[in-house]
Amino acid sequence: MLPELDFRNLAFRRDPHEEYAKAREKGALAKAKGLDAYVVVSHAECESLLKDPRISLDHFSGAGFSADHPMQRYFQMRDGLMLFANSPRHEDLRNPARSAMSSRLIRRYEESIRELAQEAIRKMKQKLVTSESVDFVREISVPFVSAVICKVVGMPAQDHSLLAGMTQKVADGLDPFGASHDLAQAGEGYVEFQDYMREQLALGCWTQEANEFADSFLGDLAQCPHMLGDFKSSADLISTTVMLLSAGHLTTNHSLSLSVRSLLTDSSQQNVLKDGTITPHLVEELFRYHTPAQITRRRVTQEVEVAGNVLQPGQALWLSLVSANRDENVFSNPQELDFSRKKNPHLAFGGGQHFCLGVHLARLQLRVFLEELAGQFPKLRVEDSVDDHNLVFRGLKSLRLSLT
Ligand code: HEM
């Protein structure tokens, strides 16, 4: 009998690690209690299924809803996004964006990201002096990551809070158990996003030469119009920018907020923010330990055997990246944040054809922000924090910080 994991139980969602460890002792596969979904909990199986063409990201089906049903909006929007597309449509959307997100091109943003981090930390200092505390998530992290992604894609900086709001709508709608569960609302979020992008592209503000958007994804396209030809249609260009803007917000905010909380509360790590050096190993371990995109949902499209169980087409399959990243068969002391860990084959950015396109940006911005934060607040402490219980994402709703 396969172990059962109760995703409706808030205690499990807040801290799933013990239950996942018990499930891994019994094997690679578990069942989601009360739901027709299998959960893959081992690193080896998750890694191999991420690359397996017999399972697809198409985890919902729009079939069964009438053409004028509000849910159709959701399915139409979602079908246009690269994350939900299968080959060859997936490559049409991903390939034109790939070089713009390469490690080499992302490095050019380091200086601007550092300036944005310094600005955020100045604001944090001011808040901590003038009021008793600061909500790191709402007041610092969200504006910072939104400003970064606006800069990278080429959107006006003043729109960052608008974009953060649209992203949140989409994310809330992705959680089948969330209080705000409403896929139609997620559809609305996508529509708002697309309308916004259409307007921006029509305004053409990013096509002006030597403007503030010159060094950006859209600025590059404007300067090399032949690159635009790589997109099959303007709808594809819009959906790719929407994808970058939305995927680049939430996960990076979660990883930054969770990292700051851990570095302030984990007794063995408190020196890192006092006088520590922020190494790439440390950043990678923070991604493994927190795994902000904790579950990715798939559907079986051709019969497949997983850990001795034969799964039929149509079967829902949840790959638990958060469990894979604590697998004791791959990581020593997996439940510990261990910055001396050198070999770290974590799956926080997924794998296979949908491997995170923003990985270099995510690494750069977490490292730069922590470098700027280190040494600034020797007396910083966590007053309280509220976890976000979204099924797909792990993160914080708030993180209240003050000076002792
Ligand atoms: C800590 C930060 C981040 C984490 C943990 C993360 C995680 C992930 C994961 C796990 C996937 C694969 C999902 C799946 O297979 O179902 C993914 C895909 C993706 N991510 Fe990220 N991501 C992060 C930051 C970013 C950023 C900053 C961007 C963009 C600027 C971005 C853009 C994308 C895109 C476009 C995809 C879809 C790729 C495709 O379908 O080919 N991500 N991400």
Boltz pocket constraint, residues with backbone or C-beta under 6 A from the ligand:
constraints:
  - pocket:
      binder: B
      contacts: [[A, 57], [A, 82], [A, 83], [A, 84], [A, 94], [A, 149], [A, 243], [A, 244], [A, 245], [A, 247], [A, 248], [A, 249], [A, 251], [A, 252], [A, 255], [A, 291], [A, 292], [A, 293], [A, 296], [A, 297], [A, 347], [A, 348], [A, 349], [A, 350], [A, 351], [A, 353], [A, 354], [A, 355], [A, 356], [A, 357], [A, 358], [A, 359], [A, 361], [A, 362]]
      max_distance: 6.0
